[in-house]
Amino acid sequence: MGYGISTTLDSTVSEALDDVRRALSDQGFGVLTEIDMAATLRAKLGVEIPAQVILGACNPPSAYRALGVEESIGLLLPCNVVVRAGSDGRTIVETVDPQMMVEVTKNDELRPVADDVANRLRSALAALSQ
């Protein structure tokens, strides 16, 4: 089983970010945090990497349902959506597959939440490719 869900876009990272935020919002996710990895690593380490932004996205009802099943699930919630420059000049948008919560915990009671969140994330990524 792969651990990620992704799509590739014919746009730059900066062009894609608003579309990604909108697609996530349309699926009930809010973006709580934003980390510009390239800027952070440049400032802290003096190194250059291709553009990469991590959006901390959350669907509160799903997070609440998961916490009700597995108290420590916050460690595994699929909250990060990465928007990064690909080597071919296109942009990759990726997130962890929520099914990893079930695989890691071996708790099948998480499956309905993981299925719902996975469907929402896949729908958001599919909307970007249209």
FENZI-V481511 format. One record per residue. N is the residue number from 1. NEAR is the number of other ideal C-beta (glycine too) atoms within 12 Angstrom. D_LAST is the distance of its C-alpha to the last C-alpha in Angstrom with 2 decimals. Layout:
n-><N/N>
near-><NEAR/NEAR>
d_last-><D_LAST/D_LAST>
This chain:
n-><1/2/3/4/5/6/7/8/9/10/11/12/13/14/15/16/17/18/19/20/21/22/23/24/25/26/27/28/29/30/31/32/33/34/35/36/37/38/39/40/41/42/43/44/45/46/47/48/49/50/51/52/53/54/55/56/57/58/59/60/61/62/63/64/65/66/67/68/69/70/71/72/73/74/75/76/77/78/79/80/81/82/83/84/85/86/87/88/89/90/91/92/93/94/95/96/97/98/99/100/101/102/103/104/105/106/107/108/109/110/111/112/113/114/115/116/117/118/119/120/121/122/123/124/125/126/127/128/129/130>
near-><14/12/18/24/31/28/31/21/31/16/24/21/31/19/20/35/30/20/29/40/26/17/33/37/21/21/31/22/35/22/28/20/15/24/23/23/26/23/19/19/18/16/13/13/12/9/13/15/19/23/29/31/36/30/38/23/38/28/35/17/18/33/30/15/24/35/22/16/24/25/13/15/29/16/16/31/35/42/32/32/45/35/45/34/28/24/10/11/16/24/33/33/41/32/40/29/26/40/31/27/38/27/19/22/25/13/22/16/19/34/23/21/33/36/22/26/42/30/22/31/42/27/23/37/36/19/22/36/22/12>
d_last-><26.28/23.89/23.74/20.20/16.57/14.22/11.10/11.31/9.64/10.94/12.63/15.91/16.76/17.97/14.90/12.72/15.33/14.84/11.12/12.33/15.26/13.46/11.20/14.55/16.44/14.44/15.55/19.10/19.43/21.42/21.68/25.42/25.86/24.45/26.11/25.69/27.05/27.60/29.61/31.46/32.54/33.52/35.66/37.17/37.62/37.34/34.78/31.58/28.38/24.89/22.84/22.11/21.64/22.21/21.05/23.38/21.37/23.26/22.94/26.63/27.21/25.98/27.99/30.99/30.76/30.63/33.59/35.52/35.29/35.77/37.55/36.49/32.80/31.94/32.51/29.55/27.05/23.50/23.39/22.21/18.64/19.00/17.01/18.76/19.11/18.92/21.73/19.70/18.67/15.15/14.46/14.70/13.94/16.28/18.49/21.43/21.11/23.01/24.92/26.89/28.72/30.13/30.91/32.75/34.65/35.31/35.05/33.45/33.64/30.60/28.47/27.36/26.24/24.53/22.74/21.56/20.42/18.72/16.75/15.83/14.85/12.78/10.95/10.54/9.33/6.84/5.50/5.59/3.80/0.00>
